[in-house]
Amino acid sequence: QSKNQHNNLLIKEIKAPEKSNPVIIDYNLLESLLKAKKWQEADQETTNIMLNLVNKNKQGYLHQLDFTQLPSVDLKIIDQLWRDHSNNNFGFTLQKNIYQNLGGTRFFHQKLWQEFGKKMGWYQENNWLKYDQFNFTENAPKGHLPVLGDGQIWFVGGWEGSFKNFSLFVEKLISC
């Protein structure tokens, strides 16, 4: 999609699970933050959007079942915005491809998960980074962002426990 085509997709009305009223998803703030290279703010806005997509904004994090309910069209919009505004350095597609190229599946393999973390720049010197240690600059490793907030999306339960949520997210991306 060209950047001009994004304008047609930036505001989308969806019917959210567990709610009878539709949720209005406005992608303009995310796009503005990405254009301005405000990577950390864009990461938080991406997190907020994903929570809103499945009506979990009050809860503040996603459970495993929530990943199946994320609308594919919205994941594609978010991914495209990240890729477009980072010169293809950031986005879900990059993360998914790197994970799969390393041999990642839905089954946990600690060494593979750590290797993936190293490639993403999330695992350094035998430690998983905390949110305030992430590299929110254009010099970050390819695929480093979005990381999706401080423990809100796939890192609930710590880094080692986050594997399950991330692998479910990758399965969702594959099905999109």
VENTA-V563701 format. One record per residue. N is the residue number from 1. D_FIRST is the distance of its C-alpha to the first C-alpha in Angstrom with 2 decimals. Layout:
n:d_first
N:D_FIRST
N:D_FIRST
This chain:
n:d_first
1:0.00
2:3.75
3:6.52
4:8.09
5:6.16
6:7.38
7:10.75
8:10.87
9:10.56
10:12.76
11:15.99
12:16.61
13:20.05
14:21.11
15:24.54
16:25.58
17:28.12
18:31.70
19:31.14
20:31.58
21:29.72
22:25.93
23:24.25
24:21.99
25:19.20
26:18.20
27:15.43
28:16.41
29:19.09
30:17.03
31:14.48
32:17.62
33:19.33
34:16.62
35:16.40
36:20.20
37:20.27
38:22.45
39:21.69
40:24.57
41:23.97
42:20.29
43:21.65
44:24.10
45:21.65
46:19.49
47:22.85
48:23.78
49:20.67
50:21.28
51:24.94
52:24.30
53:22.11
54:25.28
55:27.79
56:29.21
57:29.00
58:32.80
59:33.41
60:31.22
61:30.17
62:28.88
63:31.12
64:30.29
65:29.93
66:27.34
67:24.75
68:24.87
69:24.22
70:21.00
71:18.42
72:15.73
73:13.05
74:14.10
75:14.28
76:10.68
77:9.84
78:12.54
79:11.62
80:8.07
81:10.03
82:12.76
83:11.07
84:9.32
85:12.73
86:14.95
87:13.86
88:13.27
89:16.81
90:16.48
91:14.98
92:16.08
93:14.69
94:16.86
95:19.76
96:19.64
97:19.58
98:22.38
99:24.37
100:24.22
101:25.00
102:28.05
103:29.14
104:28.23
105:28.91
106:29.96
107:33.44
108:34.61
109:35.70
110:36.72
111:36.49
112:32.96
113:31.87
114:33.56
115:32.01
116:28.53
117:29.63
118:30.81
119:27.55
120:25.70
121:28.49
122:29.59
123:32.89
124:35.16
125:38.85
126:39.26
127:37.99
128:34.91
129:33.74
130:34.12
131:31.29
132:32.85
133:32.96
134:29.23
135:27.71
136:25.45
137:24.78
138:22.36
139:25.14
140:24.76
141:24.37
142:21.03
143:19.93
144:22.65
145:20.56
146:20.06
147:23.59
148:23.59
149:26.71
150:30.32
151:31.11
152:29.17
153:26.73
154:27.72
155:30.60
156:33.04
157:36.23
158:35.70
159:33.75
160:35.65
161:35.23
162:31.52
163:30.92
164:31.20
165:28.56
166:26.14
167:26.74
168:26.15
169:22.85
170:21.87
171:23.07
172:20.91
173:17.75
174:18.90
175:19.35
176:15.88
